[in-house]
Every structure is written in C-alpha cells, then in structure tokens.
Amino acid sequence: MPHVLVLNASYEPLGVVPLRRALVLVLENKAVCLEESGAYLHSATVTVSAPSVVRLKRFVRVPYRGPVPLTRRALFARDGGRCVYCGGIATSVDHVIPRSRGGKHVWDNVVASCRRCNHVKADRHLVELGWRLRHKPAPPTGLAWRIIGTGHRDPRWLPYLQPFGADDALARIDGISA
C-alpha cells in the first residue's frame, strides 16, 4: 500500500502514514491535500484523487524528539542498502567492534553489510582482517531522517523535506549507494 507524507500546519514533517489513513484525514476535513499521487480511489458514488502529501489544518504540538531510533530499516537507508566493506547489496547488520569484544549497539558502531562480509568478519576487528570502512558510521541528524528512515521515499516529498536536511540525507544515501 502506498504511503503519504504528513506535514504539520507549519509544514514541518511529522511522519509517513498509509494512504488509507491520509485519505481519512482529508475526507474528515482534518488535512488538506498538497500533492496528488496521480492515482484515483473509487467508491460506489465518488472518485477521489489519492494524496501524496497532506498538511494538517490544525497545528499539532510535537513533544521533544530524541535521536533518530536505530532500526534495521533506518540503518539500511543510512548506508544506501550497500555493504560498507565491499559495496555489494547489504542483507545483514554488522557491528564494527563486535559485541563479544565490548562493542555497543549504537549508530557509530553498527553498519549494513552483505552476508559474505559479515560471515568472513565474524567477531574480529577490522585491523585483524586488513579491511577498511567505505565511510565512517555516524548517527543521522535532522527531521528529514525521521521520514527517510522509514524506507518510504517519493520524489514529490522532496520540496517539503529540503528545508529540514533532506538534501544532505539523500546525497549521503545516493553517494554511498553509487
């Protein structure tokens, strides 16, 4: 099912919701459709254009947001879906400093890797293998990462995410995956 970007009344990105939830917001007059996806939804009596970006009519106060949560999907988005060791397609998560040797499960120590590299590396340090990282792992920053980290991306969302660091985030993802 397609997903829709939800913006606050101040155009601040709040999150990504399924198309059905976004359509309910628009139909209940709680949100305004800013961008259409080009698809149409049909009922017995009405045809409605499917939204791609919606803006809430009333401002929603968002509590303090801490760092971006470390999830598998966000990690793969940060690393562009590529292995940080060989550049192949990433299928697993690896700890640069193995947990068995005191490594933590934090953004600075977790990377995406292919199955082969993860198996060869096992619980050894990079120095022992003579390997190097293609880029240094770091925690993502900015509101745009909360959207990009969901794994759902639509080119129509870019103008609404650019003021919140989307260019930097997407350049990093595209630069890594290239």
C-alpha positions as CSV (number, residue, x, y, z in Angstrom):
1,M,0.0,0.0,0.0
2,P,1.4,3.5,-0.9
3,H,2.4,5.9,1.9
4,V,1.7,9.6,2.3
5,L,3.9,12.3,3.9
6,V,2.0,14.2,6.7
7,L,3.0,17.8,7.4
8,N,2.1,19.9,10.4
9,A,0.2,23.1,9.9
10,S,3.6,24.8,9.9
11,Y,4.8,22.5,7.0
12,E,7.1,20.6,9.4
13,P,7.3,16.9,8.5
14,L,5.5,14.8,11.1
15,G,5.7,11.3,9.6
16,V,4.6,8.9,7.0
17,V,1.2,7.2,7.1
18,P,-0.6,4.6,4.9
19,L,-2.7,6.0,2.1
20,R,-5.9,4.9,3.8
21,R,-5.1,6.9,6.9
22,A,-4.2,10.0,4.9
23,L,-7.4,9.8,2.9
24,V,-9.5,9.6,6.1
25,L,-7.7,12.8,7.4
26,V,-8.6,14.6,4.1
27,L,-12.2,13.3,4.0
28,E,-12.8,14.3,7.7
29,N,-11.5,17.8,6.8
30,K,-8.6,17.5,9.2
31,A,-6.0,17.8,6.5
32,V,-5.5,19.4,3.1
33,C,-4.0,17.5,0.1
34,L,-0.9,19.4,-1.1
35,E,0.3,16.9,-3.7
36,E,-1.6,14.2,-5.5
37,S,-0.1,10.8,-6.4
38,G,-1.8,10.6,-9.8
39,A,-3.8,7.5,-8.7
40,Y,-7.6,7.5,-8.0
41,L,-9.6,5.7,-5.4
42,H,-13.2,4.8,-6.4
43,S,-16.2,4.2,-4.2
44,A,-19.8,3.4,-5.4
45,T,-20.6,7.1,-5.9
46,V,-17.3,9.1,-5.6
47,T,-13.9,9.1,-7.2
48,V,-11.1,10.7,-5.1
49,S,-7.6,11.6,-6.1
50,A,-5.1,9.7,-3.9
51,P,-2.8,12.2,-1.9
52,S,1.0,12.0,-1.8
53,V,1.5,14.9,0.7
54,V,-1.1,16.2,3.2
55,R,-0.9,19.1,5.6
56,L,-2.9,19.1,8.8
57,K,-5.2,22.1,9.3
58,R,-4.5,22.5,13.0
59,F,-1.0,22.7,14.5
60,V,0.0,19.6,16.4
61,R,2.4,20.2,19.2
62,V,5.2,17.5,18.9
63,P,6.9,16.6,22.2
64,Y,10.7,16.6,22.3
65,R,12.2,14.2,19.8
66,G,15.4,12.5,20.8
67,P,17.9,11.0,18.4
68,V,16.7,9.0,15.4
69,P,15.9,5.5,16.6
70,L,18.3,2.8,15.4
71,T,16.2,0.4,13.4
72,R,17.2,-2.0,10.6
73,R,15.3,0.0,8.0
74,A,16.9,3.3,9.1
75,L,20.3,1.7,9.1
76,F,19.9,0.4,5.5
77,A,18.6,3.8,4.5
78,R,21.6,5.5,6.0
79,D,24.1,3.1,4.3
80,G,22.1,3.2,1.0
81,G,21.4,-0.5,1.1
82,R,25.1,-1.3,0.3
83,C,27.7,-3.2,2.3
84,V,30.2,-0.8,3.9
85,Y,33.0,-3.3,3.3
86,C,32.7,-4.4,-0.3
87,G,29.9,-2.2,-1.8
88,G,27.7,-5.2,-2.5
89,I,24.0,-5.4,-1.7
90,A,23.6,-5.4,2.1
91,T,21.4,-8.1,3.6
92,S,22.6,-8.0,7.3
93,V,23.6,-5.8,10.2
94,D,27.2,-5.9,11.5
95,H,28.9,-4.4,14.5
96,V,32.3,-2.8,13.5
97,I,33.6,-3.5,17.0
98,P,32.0,-6.9,17.8
99,R,29.6,-7.0,20.7
100,S,31.6,-10.0,22.0
101,R,34.6,-7.6,22.3
102,G,32.7,-4.8,24.1
103,G,31.1,-3.1,21.1
104,K,27.8,-1.3,21.6
105,H,24.7,-1.4,19.6
106,V,24.8,2.3,18.6
107,W,24.8,4.3,15.3
108,D,28.6,4.8,15.5
109,N,29.2,1.0,15.7
110,V,26.5,-0.6,13.5
111,V,26.7,-0.8,9.7
112,A,24.9,-2.6,6.9
113,S,26.9,-5.5,5.3
114,C,26.5,-8.3,2.8
115,R,26.1,-11.8,4.1
116,R,29.6,-12.9,2.8
117,C,31.5,-10.0,4.5
118,N,29.5,-10.4,7.7
119,H,30.4,-14.2,7.8
120,V,34.1,-13.6,7.0
121,K,34.5,-10.8,9.5
122,A,32.7,-12.8,12.3
123,D,33.8,-11.4,15.7
124,R,37.1,-9.9,14.6
125,H,38.3,-6.3,14.4
126,L,38.8,-4.7,11.0
127,V,42.6,-4.3,11.7
128,E,42.9,-8.1,12.1
129,L,41.5,-8.5,8.6
130,G,43.1,-5.5,7.0
131,W,39.7,-4.1,6.0
132,R,38.6,-0.5,5.8
133,L,35.1,1.1,6.0
134,R,33.9,2.8,2.9
135,H,32.5,5.5,5.1
136,K,32.6,6.2,8.9
137,P,29.3,5.3,10.6
138,A,27.5,8.2,12.3
139,P,24.1,8.8,13.6
140,P,21.7,10.6,11.2
141,T,20.5,14.1,12.1
142,G,17.6,16.3,11.1
143,L,13.9,15.9,10.8
144,A,14.1,14.6,7.3
145,W,15.8,11.4,8.6
146,R,12.6,10.5,10.5
147,I,10.9,10.3,7.1
148,I,13.8,8.9,5.0
149,G,14.5,6.3,7.8
150,T,11.1,4.8,7.3
151,G,12.3,3.4,3.9
152,H,9.4,5.1,2.1
153,R,10.5,7.8,-0.4
154,D,8.6,9.6,-3.0
155,P,10.1,12.3,-5.3
156,R,7.1,14.6,-4.7
157,W,8.1,14.8,-1.0
158,L,11.5,16.4,-1.7
159,P,10.4,20.0,-1.8
160,Y,8.7,19.6,1.6
161,L,11.7,17.9,3.2
162,Q,14.5,20.1,1.8
163,P,14.3,22.8,4.5
164,F,14.8,20.0,7.1
165,G,18.0,18.5,5.7
166,A,16.7,16.1,3.1
167,D,19.3,17.2,0.5
168,D,22.2,16.2,2.9
169,A,20.5,12.9,3.8
170,L,19.7,11.9,0.3
171,A,23.1,13.0,-1.0
172,R,24.7,10.8,1.6
173,I,22.4,7.8,0.7
174,D,22.8,8.3,-3.1
175,G,26.6,9.0,-2.8
176,I,27.1,5.8,-0.7
177,S,25.0,3.6,-2.9
178,A,26.6,4.8,-6.2
